[in-house]
Amino acid sequence: MDFEAIIELDYETQHFGFHPRIFLDRVYNAFYECLFDGLNEMKKYLSEEYNHVVSTDVVHSSTDSLFQGLVKKLDKAIDRLEFYIDENVFLIPNHVVLPEDEIHLTNPSTKEQEKELDEEIEQIKERIIVERIHRSFWKSRLEEQKYVKEELLTFKNKLQELFAVIQHSSETQEEQKLAMEKCFELWNNLKQPHFKKFFK
């Protein structure tokens, strides 16, 4: 998206009170979280209720594959929604002037004011560049955290399976206790501070 398009969206932001991109990002995140939480609940239910029919590994791999497929469809749907909203909802026609800007029609600006306005526009463009960089950075961090969250949840499930095996083994209680302590130690080492929020 070029600078002119972004500035036009700023005019929409002035009217609606929020940036259209923020609206779309929140819609995407809401759908993504629903998919993620829903499939995790389904995975848990199938693993507990039908473990005599299908193995836990198959349930996990199948639901993970389904999740990836649904995310791809979600991405395409959000892209179409973004195009539709930009063209039909969050669009202020060129001939429309917001009430707070009507004063500019009756009070033409001087050259000095135009110069100040040009300087302000340049500053806005610079802030837009910085904002786009920040947005790109945080978007990549969000993707990384989503991936790490999925990996840690998988590890957690594997660890729970290991506990179940240990409890049904023929080892002595002391050997079982030692093995479980080692597992907990490994689990705690993997839970770095910035990932703890995923496992509250």
BAFI-3210 file (N, C-alpha, C; in Angstrom, 3 decimals, decimal comma, padded with zeros to 6 digits):
// residues 200
n [1|2|3|4|5|6|7|8|9|10|11|12|13|14|15|16|17|18|19|20|21|22|23|24|25|26|27|28|29|30|31|32|33|34|35|36|37|38|39|40|41|42|43|44|45|46|47|48|49|50|51|52|53|54|55|56|57|58|59|60|61|62|63|64|65|66|67|68|69|70|71|72|73|74|75|76|77|78|79|80|81|82|83|84|85|86|87|88|89|90|91|92|93|94|95|96|97|98|99|100|101|102|103|104|105|106|107|108|109|110|111|112|113|114|115|116|117|118|119|120|121|122|123|124|125|126|127|128|129|130|131|132|133|134|135|136|137|138|139|140|141|142|143|144|145|146|147|148|149|150|151|152|153|154|155|156|157|158|159|160|161|162|163|164|165|166|167|168|169|170|171|172|173|174|175|176|177|178|179|180|181|182|183|184|185|186|187|188|189|190|191|192|193|194|195|196|197|198|199|200]
n.u [000,842|000,589|001,808|-000,189|-002,542|-002,457|-002,615|-005,172|-006,580|-006,098|-007,811|-010,215|-009,901|-010,035|-012,722|-014,170|-013,020|-011,247|-008,555|-008,915|-007,277|-006,603|-009,060|-009,463|-007,275|-007,970|-010,297|-009,224|-007,497|-009,374|-010,833|-008,706|-007,897|-010,226|-010,305|-007,903|-008,272|-010,646|-009,940|-007,990|-009,508|-011,100|-009,112|-008,251|-010,595|-011,028|-008,702|-009,052|-011,558|-011,663|-009,346|-009,012|-009,728|-008,388|-004,992|-003,256|-001,230|-002,012|-004,393|-003,400|-001,650|-003,464|-005,353|-003,649|-002,873|-005,350|-005,806|-003,789|-004,687|-007,158|-006,315|-005,056|-007,274|-008,615|-006,873|-007,162|-009,877|-009,942|-008,410|-010,137|-012,251|-010,992|-010,530|-013,185|-014,233|-012,560|-013,343|-016,093|-017,036|-015,229|-014,707|-014,330|-015,746|-014,122|-015,292|-016,464|-016,416|-015,420|-017,279|-015,658|-013,662|-014,682|-014,259|-011,969|-012,773|-014,050|-012,203|-009,535|-006,177|-003,036|000,142|002,141|000,832|000,289|002,863|003,563|001,724|002,619|005,054|004,122|002,814|004,999|006,214|004,246|004,350|006,867|006,383|004,551|006,133|007,788|005,822|004,884|007,132|007,331|004,913|005,322|007,422|006,227|004,255|005,724|006,849|004,546|003,763|005,923|005,532|003,072|003,816|005,668|003,986|002,305|004,197|005,056|002,692|002,338|004,585|003,878|001,663|002,929|004,521|002,630|001,660|003,926|004,044|001,825|002,644|004,792|003,508|002,130|004,071|006,390|008,261|009,826|008,374|010,173|011,860|009,990|009,264|011,692|012,026|009,793|010,393|012,606|011,349|009,637|011,584|012,782|010,575|010,098|012,457|012,133|010,054|010,290|010,457|008,977|007,157|005,473|002,920|001,340|000,661|-000,875]
n.v [-001,192|002,222|005,533|007,488|006,026|005,139|007,552|008,305|006,358|007,321|009,456|008,131|006,999|009,262|009,837|007,455|006,822|004,821|002,882|001,305|-000,938|-001,861|-002,776|-004,955|-006,552|-007,272|-008,716|-010,874|-011,984|-012,760|-014,808|-016,572|-017,290|-018,560|-020,784|-022,048|-022,591|-024,082|-026,368|-027,443|-028,189|-030,132|-031,947|-032,744|-033,938|-036,091|-037,550|-038,392|-039,698|-041,479|-042,967|-045,660|-046,305|-044,780|-043,778|-041,481|-040,007|-039,982|-038,546|-036,060|-035,307|-035,238|-033,267|-031,080|-030,836|-030,254|-027,809|-026,171|-026,174|-024,875|-022,367|-021,386|-021,103|-019,203|-017,017|-016,397|-015,734|-013,477|-011,748|-011,323|-010,158|-007,832|-006,480|-006,069|-004,486|-002,245|-001,185|-000,805|-000,200|001,082|003,626|006,840|008,947|010,957|013,462|014,067|015,953|016,075|017,346|018,770|019,644|021,425|024,111|024,732|025,049|027,484|029,196|029,773|028,580|030,250|030,729|030,309|028,762|026,564|025,665|024,910|022,896|021,086|020,380|019,143|016,995|015,590|014,848|013,178|011,152|010,120|009,129|007,210|005,415|004,500|003,340|001,307|-000,293|-001,046|-002,428|-004,546|-005,811|-006,600|-008,231|-010,354|-011,260|-012,095|-014,254|-015,939|-016,435|-017,732|-020,072|-021,121|-021,470|-023,517|-025,561|-025,890|-026,696|-029,143|-030,471|-030,478|-032,210|-034,570|-034,950|-035,423|-037,856|-039,359|-039,325|-040,899|-043,372|-043,888|-044,128|-046,517|-048,359|-051,009|-050,173|-049,246|-047,191|-045,199|-045,034|-044,234|-041,759|-040,357|-040,289|-038,782|-036,375|-035,585|-035,178|-033,033|-031,141|-030,807|-029,796|-027,359|-026,019|-025,548|-023,759|-020,695|-017,295|-015,449|-017,094|-018,058|-017,054|-018,489|-020,789|-020,564]
n.w [000,000|-000,884|000,173|-000,189|-000,109|002,506|003,910|003,128|004,487|006,990|007,020|007,042|009,528|011,107|010,822|011,608|014,027|014,574|013,211|010,068|009,545|012,059|012,934|011,152|011,851|014,442|014,006|012,575|014,536|016,452|015,127|014,670|017,281|018,155|016,422|017,180|019,971|019,860|018,313|019,956|022,169|020,938|020,227|022,769|023,747|021,931|022,378|024,983|025,083|022,927|022,822|022,681|020,198|018,267|018,047|020,235|019,014|016,327|016,520|017,382|015,259|013,140|013,906|014,072|011,419|010,303|011,526|010,371|007,736|008,012|008,877|006,593|004,922|006,416|006,184|003,447|003,418|005,073|003,552|001,374|002,750|003,638|001,213|000,371|002,472|002,367|-000,084|000,135|002,717|004,695|003,372|002,309|000,057|-002,478|-002,855|-000,483|002,465|005,765|008,586|010,453|008,829|007,059|007,374|006,027|003,451|003,298|004,279|002,787|002,784|003,492|001,769|003,596|005,494|003,912|003,494|006,096|006,389|004,449|005,596|007,876|006,723|005,689|008,073|009,040|007,128|007,709|010,270|009,585|008,164|010,233|011,850|010,185|010,063|012,748|012,969|011,192|012,505|014,971|013,993|012,949|015,327|016,622|015,010|015,520|018,249|018,182|016,896|018,733|020,907|019,967|019,677|022,336|023,545|022,278|023,287|025,972|025,939|025,141|027,368|029,350|028,436|028,858|031,655|032,210|031,211|032,900|035,378|035,044|034,805|035,767|037,538|040,672|043,286|044,042|041,805|039,906|040,988|040,788|037,998|037,231|038,490|037,015|034,565|035,186|035,758|033,246|031,855|033,211|032,594|029,905|029,852|029,322|030,659|028,983|027,809|029,670|029,968|028,271|029,555|031,848]
ca.u [000,000|001,410|001,580|-001,466|-003,608|-002,395|-003,131|-006,617|-007,086|-006,067|-009,039|-011,236|-009,675|-010,561|-014,189|-014,704|-012,456|-010,279|-007,936|-009,485|-006,377|-006,719|-010,312|-009,244|-006,348|-008,692|-011,189|-008,379|-007,035|-010,515|-011,077|-007,550|-007,952|-011,349|-009,856|-006,859|-008,857|-011,625|-009,274|-007,321|-010,538|-011,459|-007,980|-008,287|-011,759|-010,789|-007,618|-009,537|-012,747|-011,524|-007,966|-009,038|-010,051|-007,316|-003,890|-003,127|-000,362|-002,810|-005,313|-002,643|-001,169|-004,615|-005,912|-002,667|-002,981|-006,621|-005,618|-003,015|-005,556|-008,161|-005,641|-004,874|-008,580|-008,897|-006,066|-007,798|-011,160|-009,664|-007,968|-011,340|-012,981|-010,260|-010,803|-014,583|-014,409|-011,874|-014,065|-017,521|-017,395|-014,318|-014,313|-014,929|-015,584|-013,260|-016,052|-017,010|-015,554|-015,940|-017,711|-014,575|-012,741|-015,385|-013,716|-010,919|-013,396|-014,432|-011,031|-008,371|-004,919|-001,983|001,317|002,851|000,074|000,495|004,208|003,486|000,972|003,517|006,014|003,391|002,587|006,270|006,388|003,292|004,893|007,959|005,781|003,926|007,210|008,168|004,707|004,851|008,251|006,931|003,849|005,942|008,203|005,350|003,551|006,639|006,960|003,303|003,832|006,884|004,926|002,048|004,512|006,231|002,863|001,890|005,242|005,058|001,501|002,641|005,515|003,131|000,875|003,859|004,963|001,527|001,654|005,053|003,641|000,902|003,440|005,580|002,621|001,702|005,243|006,684|009,344|009,495|007,885|011,313|012,297|008,967|009,362|012,890|011,770|008,846|011,105|013,416|010,432|009,233|012,740|012,895|009,434|010,313|013,556|011,638|009,094|010,981|009,547|008,052|006,173|004,664|001,528|000,586|000,366|-001,450]
ca.v [000,000|003,423|006,523|008,171|005,143|005,131|008,835|008,235|005,583|008,201|010,254|007,204|006,888|010,505|009,771|006,311|006,769|003,718|002,598|000,097|-002,082|-002,387|-003,538|-006,225|-007,354|-007,832|-009,754|-012,033|-012,588|-013,404|-016,071|-017,448|-017,823|-019,508|-022,010|-022,683|-023,122|-025,111|-027,603|-028,012|-028,878|-031,338|-032,857|-033,276|-034,818|-037,322|-038,295|-038,979|-040,534|-042,464|-043,449|-047,095|-046,442|-044,170|-043,386|-040,049|-039,396|-039,757|-037,450|-034,801|-034,951|-034,930|-031,969|-030,051|-030,671|-029,561|-026,420|-025,462|-025,983|-023,856|-021,062|-020,935|-020,630|-017,963|-015,954|-016,006|-015,085|-012,144|-010,926|-010,921|-009,230|-006,564|-005,815|-005,624|-003,399|-001,052|-000,631|-000,580|000,194|002,112|004,438|008,172|009,440|012,134|014,715|014,251|016,647|015,921|018,641|019,505|020,154|022,344|025,458|024,935|025,428|028,902|029,973|029,235|028,726|031,064|029,956|029,907|027,650|025,413|025,172|024,209|021,667|020,172|019,866|018,211|015,782|014,870|014,234|012,068|010,078|009,500|008,333|006,048|004,461|003,892|002,504|000,107|-001,130|-001,630|-003,403|-005,719|-006,480|-007,261|-009,309|-011,495|-011,780|-012,802|-015,538|-016,759|-016,850|-018,730|-021,326|-021,619|-021,926|-024,815|-026,533|-026,156|-027,487|-030,507|-031,047|-030,713|-033,425|-035,694|-035,116|-036,059|-039,258|-039,997|-039,532|-042,034|-044,590|-044,109|-044,570|-047,890|-049,220|-051,923|-049,631|-048,942|-045,829|-044,277|-044,848|-043,426|-040,395|-039,746|-040,036|-037,674|-035,146|-035,212|-034,651|-031,689|-030,256|-030,503|-028,951|-026,016|-025,384|-025,118|-022,662|-019,421|-016,282|-014,813|-018,055|-018,525|-016,618|-019,470|-021,979|-020,186]
ca.w [000,000|-000,968|001,209|-000,400|000,375|003,965|004,372|002,954|005,611|008,154|006,963|007,536|010,971|011,685|010,819|012,351|015,373|014,657|011,913|009,459|009,650|013,421|012,939|010,462|012,652|015,589|013,471|012,271|015,787|017,106|014,430|014,881|018,640|018,214|015,765|017,984|021,204|019,524|017,898|021,125|022,947|020,199|020,367|024,131|023,870|021,174|023,023|026,231|024,903|021,855|022,740|022,388|018,774|017,481|018,928|020,538|018,000|015,119|016,834|017,412|013,924|012,287|014,283|013,698|009,971|010,072|011,963|009,353|006,575|008,326|008,940|005,211|004,447|007,147|005,571|002,187|003,714|005,607|002,415|000,632|003,610|003,625|-000,060|000,355|003,435|001,848|-001,225|000,362|004,082|005,198|002,222|002,237|-001,324|-002,617|-002,797|000,861|003,430|007,116|009,152|011,101|007,810|006,161|007,531|005,031|002,183|003,370|004,689|002,076|003,520|002,888|001,360|004,813|006,066|003,036|003,775|007,378|006,147|003,737|006,575|008,739|005,931|005,651|009,387|009,113|006,300|008,459|011,342|008,947|007,880|011,513|012,289|009,347|010,507|014,034|012,732|010,583|013,544|015,929|013,298|012,899|016,686|016,911|014,326|016,257|019,506|017,870|016,608|019,988|021,716|019,446|019,990|023,771|023,844|021,834|024,253|027,196|025,732|025,164|028,745|030,063|028,025|029,531|033,042|032,240|031,020|034,117|036,447|034,788|034,625|036,872|038,335|042,060|043,475|044,059|040,419|039,252|041,506|040,217|036,578|037,113|038,865|035,851|033,553|035,615|035,618|031,823|031,498|033,763|031,863|028,598|030,022|029,505|031,231|028,049|027,320|030,784|029,824|027,489|030,334|033,131]
c.u [000,879|001,002|000,225|-002,618|-003,639|-002,967|-004,647|-007,246|-007,048|-007,311|-010,224|-011,129|-010,226|-012,081|-014,718|-014,170|-011,516|-009,741|-008,518|-008,592|-006,428|-007,981|-010,105|-008,302|-007,068|-009,681|-010,394|-007,962|-008,161|-010,814|-009,943|-007,605|-009,087|-010,971|-008,876|-007,452|-009,842|-010,989|-008,507|-008,309|-010,962|-010,364|-007,994|-009,429|-011,522|-009,723|-008,101|-010,651|-012,562|-010,093|-007,886|-009,329|-008,919|-006,249|-003,844|-002,286|-001,140|-003,777|-004,591|-002,208|-002,325|-005,209|-004,953|-002,730|-004,265|-006,497|-004,872|-003,864|-006,597|-007,549|-005,423|-006,182|-008,964|-008,134|-006,714|-009,109|-010,952|-009,188|-009,168|-012,164|-012,322|-010,548|-012,223|-014,789|-013,762|-012,676|-015,497|-017,911|-016,530|-013,797|-015,071|-014,697|-014,779|-014,016|-016,611|-015,976|-016,190|-016,264|-016,569|-013,575|-013,390|-014,849|-012,649|-011,497|-013,731|-013,276|-009,779|-007,079|-003,934|-000,821|002,098|002,153|000,253|001,870|004,227|002,765|001,837|004,531|005,350|003,131|003,854|006,531|005,467|003,801|006,015|007,412|005,122|004,969|007,609|007,085|004,638|005,973|007,896|005,879|004,405|006,712|007,296|004,535|004,425|006,808|005,715|003,301|004,787|006,254|003,827|002,695|005,047|005,127|002,409|002,905|005,239|003,827|001,695|003,557|004,792|002,306|001,750|004,305|003,881|001,417|002,771|004,727|002,745|001,653|004,215|004,708|002,176|002,875|005,470|007,817|008,877|009,020|009,017|011,806|011,296|009,057|010,546|012,663|010,829|009,488|011,965|012,537|009,986|010,373|012,925|011,793|009,636|011,438|013,089|010,684|009,845|009,977|008,548|007,067|005,221|003,195|000,693|000,100|-000,144|-002,647]
c.v [001,244|004,437|007,197|007,340|005,128|006,420|008,885|007,441|006,404|009,086|009,412|007,062|008,104|010,437|008,667|006,220|005,609|003,458|001,308|-001,130|-002,706|-003,230|-004,918|-007,129|-008,014|-008,907|-011,028|-012,744|-013,316|-014,757|-017,060|-018,091|-018,827|-020,839|-022,771|-023,336|-024,248|-026,431|-028,239|-028,757|-030,173|-032,386|-033,531|-034,280|-036,148|-038,182|-039,006|-040,004|-041,655|-042,967|-044,949|-047,355|-045,923|-043,657|-041,874|-039,338|-039,065|-038,593|-036,111|-034,373|-034,552|-033,562|-030,830|-029,762|-029,917|-028,084|-025,609|-025,186|-024,896|-022,458|-020,511|-020,390|-019,316|-016,795|-015,452|-015,254|-013,664|-011,215|-010,425|-009,916|-007,860|-005,784|-005,255|-004,420|-002,114|-000,370|-000,212|-000,061|001,347|002,960|005,761|008,705|010,734|013,453|015,011|014,919|016,513|017,290|019,452|020,088|021,172|023,772|025,771|025,353|026,917|029,810|029,391|029,514|029,598|030,165|029,462|028,718|026,386|024,796|024,381|022,875|020,633|019,552|018,852|016,890|014,942|014,167|013,025|010,877|009,346|008,631|007,077|004,978|003,723|002,934|001,211|-000,846|-001,822|-002,714|-004,692|-006,522|-007,259|-008,378|-010,554|-012,109|-012,572|-014,176|-016,481|-017,291|-017,889|-020,089|-021,942|-022,158|-023,312|-025,898|-026,889|-026,961|-028,943|-031,200|-031,380|-031,996|-034,668|-035,990|-035,790|-037,542|-040,023|-040,262|-040,769|-043,352|-044,923|-044,673|-046,022|-048,851|-050,057|-051,414|-049,360|-047,508|-044,817|-043,993|-043,992|-041,967|-039,668|-039,385|-038,847|-036,344|-034,651|-034,598|-033,227|-030,694|-029,840|-029,555|-027,520|-025,280|-024,842|-023,935|-021,383|-018,374|-015,721|-015,784|-018,483|-018,166|-017,621|-020,630|-021,633|-021,072]
c.w [000,000|000,095|001,067|000,132|001,896|004,540|004,221|004,099|006,897|008,184|007,431|009,054|011,700|011,808|011,735|013,781|015,598|013,260|011,336|009,597|011,044|013,545|012,320|011,247|013,819|015,153|013,199|013,552|016,506|016,462|014,689|016,266|018,797|017,576|016,645|019,230|020,906|019,137|019,047|022,013|022,260|020,320|021,739|024,292|023,162|021,837|024,277|026,002|023,875|021,709|022,484|020,905|017,895|018,440|019,117|019,493|016,732|015,335|016,770|016,014|013,005|012,612|013,943|012,203|009,610|010,429|010,907|008,111|006,808|008,390|007,531|004,641|005,131|006,533|004,276|002,436|004,232|004,498|001,610|001,437|003,606|002,345|-000,086|001,272|002,942|000,750|-000,907|001,742|004,577|004,041|002,242|000,829|-001,365|-002,476|-001,405|001,761|004,811|007,713|009,756|010,103|006,871|006,246|006,492|003,672|002,148|003,772|004,028|002,848|002,752|002,492|002,574|005,470|005,230|003,278|005,080|007,217|005,434|004,692|007,503|008,021|005,868|006,978|009,554|008,308|007,028|009,586|010,784|008,656|009,153|011,992|011,485|009,740|011,818|013,836|012,140|011,617|014,486|015,285|013,230|014,281|017,064|016,262|015,048|017,542|019,280|017,623|017,892|020,884|021,276|019,812|021,473|024,186|023,427|022,824|025,556|027,086|025,771|026,588|029,575|029,704|028,726|030,989|033,160|032,094|032,285|035,229|036,276|034,599|035,877|037,746|039,762|042,162|043,471|042,648|039,655|039,682|040,895|038,747|036,393|037,502|037,708|034,752|033,907|035,467|034,161|031,385|031,976|033,049|030,519|028,708|030,364|029,992|030,250|027,432|028,435|030,621|029,052|028,355|031,727|033,420]
res [m|d|f|e|a|i|i|e|l|d|y|e|t|q|h|f|g|f|h|p|r|i|f|l|d|r|v|y|n|a|f|y|e|c|l|f|d|g|l|n|e|m|k|k|y|l|s|e|e|y|n|h|v|v|s|t|d|v|v|h|s|s|t|d|s|l|f|q|g|l|v|k|k|l|d|k|a|i|d|r|l|e|f|y|i|d|e|n|v|f|l|i|p|n|h|v|v|l|p|e|d|e|i|h|l|t|n|p|s|t|k|e|q|e|k|e|l|d|e|e|i|e|q|i|k|e|r|i|i|v|e|r|i|h|r|s|f|w|k|s|r|l|e|e|q|k|y|v|k|e|e|l|l|t|f|k|n|k|l|q|e|l|f|a|v|i|q|h|s|s|e|t|q|e|e|q|k|l|a|m|e|k|c|f|e|l|w|n|n|l|k|q|p|h|f|k|k|f|f|k]
***
